[in-house]
Amino acid sequence: GESVGLHLPTLSVQEGDNSIINCAYSNSASDYFIWYKQESGKGPQFIIDIRSNMDKRQGQRVTVLLNKTVKHLSLQIAATQPGDSAVYFCAENTGDDYKLSFGAGTTVTVRA
Amino acid sequence: EPEVTQTPSHQVTQMGQEVILRCVPISNHLYFYWYRQILGQKVEFLVSFYNNEISEKSEIFDDQFSVERPDGSNFTLKIRSTKLEDSAMYFCASRREGQPQHFGDGTRLSIL
């Protein structure tokens, strides 16, 4: 089965509200996680990453939370904007070579 | 900001023909990857490349696939005899040591 997956395939959020996108992973050996954003016709765009020795990391308007106990990863987007509409993927690295295993993706739609 | 560039953006090829997808990674990156994404599905790892050799490959990357770094700037993926099921978006990615992967915008490969 998949080593990385997302709880919900779609998320609709009002502009200005906060968004939370969830991801579950099954490989307890994973030590590095990344969130990517993919807009239509584009490649995955790096948002934020976190290593397994951390449980929280903040960027500009984004926060990633890692709960290793339940193997859960989330991405929080503050004050969601129309430009945040995209598909969001979590990805994990389990090896030395940093090959990534991607989840299925959550489509985020921002309502004006 | 430096980007990974891929050409062509769309490639249409007859089944059984050879195809070469081209990538120019970010100039100071040392690790290179190819992924593919079948329409509506998640991004899948194909192969990683470091120090002029393949470091890891997936089950998808069979004998029909090969990669090459012919010079200091290009990184290519060759499919020798394309099949209908090779139709997908192909993404190239690169990274520096200890840094996340950065993706190009992909090549859409359509096999007729």
Contacts between the chains, C-beta under 8 A, distances in Angstrom:
chain1	res1	chain2	res2	distance
A	34	B	100	5.4
A	34	B	101	7.7
A	36	B	103	7.6
A	41	B	105	7.2
A	42	B	105	5.1
A	42	B	106	7.8
A	43	B	4	7.6
A	43	B	6	8.0
A	43	B	91	5.1
A	43	B	103	3.8
A	43	B	104	5.2
A	43	B	105	4.6
A	43	B	106	5.1
A	44	B	43	6.5
A	44	B	91	7.1
A	44	B	103	4.6
A	45	B	103	7.2
A	46	B	100	5.2
A	46	B	101	7.6
A	46	B	102	6.2
A	46	B	103	8.0
A	49	B	100	5.1
A	89	B	42	7.1
A	89	B	43	6.7
A	91	B	43	7.7
A	95	B	56	7.0
A	97	B	31	7.5
A	97	B	48	4.9
A	97	B	50	7.3
A	97	B	55	4.9
A	97	B	56	4.9
A	98	B	31	6.8
A	98	B	48	7.6
A	98	B	95	6.8
A	98	B	101	6.9
A	99	B	33	6.9
A	99	B	45	4.9
A	99	B	48	5.2
A	99	B	56	5.6
A	100	B	33	8.0
A	100	B	35	7.8
A	100	B	43	7.8
A	100	B	45	6.3
A	100	B	101	6.5
A	101	B	45	6.9
A	102	B	42	4.7
A	102	B	43	4.2
A	102	B	44	7.3
A	103	B	42	6.4
A	104	B	41	7.8
A	104	B	42	5.0
A	105	B	42	6.2
